[in-house]
Every structure is written in structure tokens, then in C-alpha cells.
């Protein structure tokens, strides 16, 4: 293992690093940090515990993972960060641990976080997400799988970004972003279906046809949201419109949800 760890790195005696973990010059790895196989930690990166990082991750220079949250309610408790496998975490990314004991900030698998992304306390990022440069996620943000987040934007606390959604750069995301949609602007608005993203995700022509019908109901029919939700129940034979219905319903009824970003009309 020592051949893979630069002699200037500072590693706490209680840190658990797999023998195949690589650690670059001047990196600092603290107490209660656990790192899986084939993970590469770049120079000057700082990882504080309790933090668990899985396999095949690439952590670039000067990233800071597991630091105390920027939350005045935090009282030096044993909260955590958990990171899965195959993630790329670029330069100067910050990932804070959760606010209260036994809570977690969690990142799944195969995500790309570009330079200067900030992931605040209690965030949950699922899988195959791309977040471009200089994005700030406030506390308790939940981003579902295969979402794409454009650069230089902010996401308000407790916001949920639906699966396969695409957020345009420099937008203000202050409410829930529905799945399968393209959203941009300040104030942000739903502009269209994320058709390219849906095709890349493997949705069939029939799946996309159902989502197009749902989109027209939501944003071009003139119906109220409650009326649209009732009509979407007739689309239940399709898993994607069924999920869209569930997301919309929870956005307006779920605890600590902020409602929905509206359409452009």
C-alpha cells in the first residue's frame, strides 16, 4: 500500500484504506474515513470522517469531503458522508456531512461532479447524474438518477430534481423540477420534454409518446393541476407517466416539499 501513498500525505492511524487506494501529495485523510478499492485521491484533497467512499472513485486535487456542514444547527455530532462507486469528483468540490447525529449526506454511483460543485448537508444524489461547474446545492436537496444540472446555478433547500430532468445553466431552481423535463430561467420554467436525454436513457418510442401526451396535458391544456392529476391516472399502463404522476402528487402534498416549477405559459 505504501507505494501508492505519497510520503507527504497525512493519514490518520484509524483511517481504513484498501491496499489499492492511491493517495497524492499533501492529501489529508482523517479519523473514521474508509476508502474502497481502486479509488484515487488527488493532491491536497481533504477527507474528514465519518466518511465512507466506495470503489473506483476519482477524487481530484483540492476536493474537500466530510467537513462539518454550513449549518448553525450543527453541534459537532457524528453525522456522515457516504459515497458509492465509480464517481468522478473534480477540483474544489465540497461535500458536507449531515447536520444531526446518525444522518447522512449520500452520493450514489457513477456520478460526475465538475469543479467547484458544493453539496450541502443531508443531500441525496442518486446514480448517473452530471452536475456542471459551480453548482451549489443547499441542504436536503434530492437529485434523482440521470438528471443533468447545468453550470453556475443554485438549488434551494428541500428541492427535488426528478429523474432524467435537465436544468439549464444559470437557472434559479427554487421548487421541484419534474422528471423528464427541461427546465431553465430565472425564474425557472419547464420548457419542454428532455427528448434527447430520454432517448439516451433508452426510453421507447411508445414511452416518449405517453410522456408527450402528459406534457401537453400539464402545460398546454389549460386544466388545473388537480384536473391533470386525475387524467394522468388513466395513463397508468406506462411506468414513466405513472412515475410522473407520483412525483407531481408528492410535490404538492409531501412534507417539506416546495411545490412545482411551473410551465412557461
C-alpha positions, 0 to 999 in steps of 0.5 A: 500500500505504501507505494501508492501513498505519497510520503507527504500525505497525512493519514490518520492511524484509524483511517481504513484504506484498501491496499489499492487506494492511491493517495497524492501529495499533501492529501489529508485523510482523517479519523473514521474515513474508509476508502474502497478499492481502486479509488484515487485521491488527488493532491491536497484533497481533504477527507474528514470522517465519518466518511465512507467512499466506495470503489473506483472513485476519482477524487481530484486535487483540492476536493474537500469531503466530510467537513462539518456542514454550513449549518448553525444547527450543527453541534459537532455530532457524528453525522456522515458522508457516504459515497458509492462507486465509480464517481468522478469528483473534480477540483474544489468540490465540497461535500458536507456531512449531515447536520444531526447525529446518525444522518447522512449526506449520500452520493450514489454511483457513477456520478460526475461532479465538475469543479467547484460543485458544493453539496450541502448537508443531508443531500441525496444524489442518486446514480448517473447524474452530471452536475456542471461547474459551480453548482451549489446545492443547499441542504436536503436537496434530492437529485434523482438518477440521470438528471443533468444540472447545468453550470453556475446555478443554485438549488434551494433547500428541500428541492427535488430534481426528478429523474432524467430532468435537465436544468439549464445553466444559470437557472434559479431552481427554487421548487421541484423540477419534474422528471423528464423535463427541461427546465431553465430561467430565472425564474425557472420554467419547464420548457419542454420534454428532455427528448434527447436525454430520454432517448439516451436513457433508452426510453421507447418510442411508445414511452416518449409518446405517453410522456408527450401526451402528459406534457401537453396535458400539464402545460398546454391544456389549460386544466388545473393541476388537480384536473391533470392529476386525475387524467394522468391516472388513466395513463397508468399502463406506462411506468414513466407517466405513472412515475410522473404522476407520483412525483407531481402528487408528492410535490404538492402534498409531501412534507417539506416539499416546495411545490412545482416549477411551473410551465412557461405559459 
